[in-house]
Amino acid sequence: MDILVALPPGDLRESFFPPDLRARLESLGTVEWPDASLSEADLVDRIGGVDVLVTGWESPKVTAEVAEAADDLALVAHTGGSVAPVVAEAVYDAGIAVASANDVMADHTAEHTLALLVGHLRSVPALDRAVADSEWVPEDADIRTLHGAEVGLVGLGTIGRKLLDHLAPFEPDVTVYDPYVDPEALSAWPFASLGDLDAALDSSVVSIHAARTEETVGMLDAGRLSQVPDGALLVNTARAEIVDEDAMLAELRSGRIAAALDVYHEEPLPVDHELRDLDGVLATPHVGGSQIRPPLTAAVLDDVERWKDGESLEHRVPREQWATMTR
């Protein structure tokens, strides 16, 4: 089996392929590790004879031209989450299987979402600062609980489903807005029900889990954000562009709502950006699903092994899922 790794050389590739995982991949076939970044034209030239293409962040896109030149390619194995920016629909037309670490990344992102949510509700950052400043419980400490809280999920998807698993012990009242989800999809979570966007936004915690698509960019504008109740917490570990930044900043300046954020319109967040100093904002640097990398690679290698052994892929991304993934 001939395998081409399309991740560029350097720290990024080494973080996804530490020595043990590099050796594991090399045990599966003949592996080419390019010594320079590949362009789409390079990939067209080198894809001939390749059975498995391993992609990741900073890999060239598998375009229709690549798919046409790929005489033996049977599997694109992506070490990241969404494959929509990585493979063109022509890859599916060519009958090439696509797998990714989306499910595993969703586990990590849902975990981070819960950490942000609980950390903010329990005022962990403020209490930590108080203790560090030789104080005790500040008089204005706003300590709340997730137990029995009203939670609105804007979009469901893989991360939203993982988050529902994490929320179950808290027995919240969850309203899910997702026009692509059937009510039966929530049968595993009796505390959750489908509702329209108005109902999801009318919650004490609003957590965003929609994919970034043409349909969702700017979906939460000033009018929508004004529907979020006073004192509510807005959580975004999905994509910043789903929320109108100016409208969100206006709400945060007023102190009417708070926010826990892991994604931003400009990343890294500029050093002078207002979000760094606003009260009521808990901010992390887009690390929700991306920093714990070896498990992502391991999941993809599991599927490469399954493909080699003629077994079904556990992390396969069907065309229908590809169509609704973040672009």
Buried (B, 14 or more C-beta within 10 A) or exposed (E): BBBBBBBBEEEBBEBBBEEEBBEBBEEBEEBEBBEEBBEBEBBBEBBEEBBBBBBBBBBBBBBBBBBEBBEEBBBBBBBBBBBBEBBBEBBBEBEBBBBBBBBBBBBBBBBBBBBBBBBBBBBBBBBEEBEEEEEEEEEEEEEBEBEEBBBBBBBBBBBBBBBBEBBBEBEBBBBBBBEEBEEEBBEEBEBBEBBEBEBBBBBBBBBBBBBBBEEBBBBBEEEBBEBBEEEBBBBBBBBBBBBBBEBBBBBBEEEBBBBBBBBBBEEEBEEEBEBEEBEBBBBBBBEBBBEBBBBBBBBBBBBBBBBBEEEEBEBBBEEEBBEBBBE
